[in-house]
Amino acid sequence: MSSTILFDFDGVLVDSIEVFSEAVNVAGRKLKQPVAFVPDDLRNIKRMSIPEIVEAANVDPNLSKEFIVEIERALYDRYEQIQLFPEMAKVVQQLREVSKLGIVSATSVAVLQRVLEHQGIKQHFDEIVGGDVPGTKAQKIQRIMLKNRSDQSQSCMIGDTVSDMEQGKAAGVVTIAVSWGWHAIEWIRTVQPDYEAHQPQDLIDITRQYLLPNHLNPDSLKPMVN
């Protein structure tokens, strides 16, 4: 069986919290809602669901669908402002050599693809699954596992929020929490992720030591040289 490494997008691959906050405010103004959103508002949303974002932004729940559409439109227009975290491109390239890669995110597929293309790493991902694809994140992970015929014990969900870890666990894969994203690592620890990464290189180290199937050569994952 194969290995599949899945990433959340915002806060894991890309540093997008400022751009996302701006997009929320743009969407609120378009809908004439009293929105005054800052990055800390996102950091304090525990499960990053649409209802929680709508509530945190003080938007009329009856406008939630239109609100999310406007957020995605604003993100799409600002794709050039969404940057990869330092060293993340190298990490993705190295992991691609030994495993199938995918993204499972609440962000729309259109935004994901546009940013990944702009950053020059789209070709490394076998699966790009956004929030506009039906199902919970756990269900999407499970579908990818079945499609790839991947061993859940040698596959993982890499995320930066409590909900990422909960959904990864629900799907039966290994969970890796990163400390450079939207949620504080102390908060994520409350749901007991399997591993923690405190810099992108740690993703290489964890994969090499714990996740690679026996038929893969861990020496193919070399420490990154700047």
C-alpha angles and dihedrals in degrees: 000000000000133000124241124195113199126195133198108223114216112062094007108057098011137037098230109139095106093046092046091051090051090049090053090053092047090051091049093052092049090054093042092242125150095249122159103164128178130180093259089063088063093045089056096053104100103198104020093224122155093250091052093048091048091049093046090050092051092236125155105262089223087066096049096112093048090044094055091046090054092048091053091047091052091048091049091053091049098046093126090061092058106091134186117248112256114281092008094114090056091048092052092048092051096045090049089063093064107026146025111262133210144169124225110184143153088232116097120265091241092058092043093052094045094051094043091050091048090050092047099237104097092103092064094065123084093188129033110182120176138188091267089067110093120253140047119292089254091054091049091050091050092050090053091048091054094045093050094038087230128173107242092211089058096041129075150193114225112201146154102214140065091247092053090057093044092050093046091052091047089054091051098242131126113271125220119188120204120209098208097070140082101295124059111250089234089062093047091051089067088076093045107237114205094238140007128220119199097178132018092257088064089068089061092047095048092047092049095048104037117012112041115109114244093251092059121085110236090201088074086073102073124184109266118257116209 
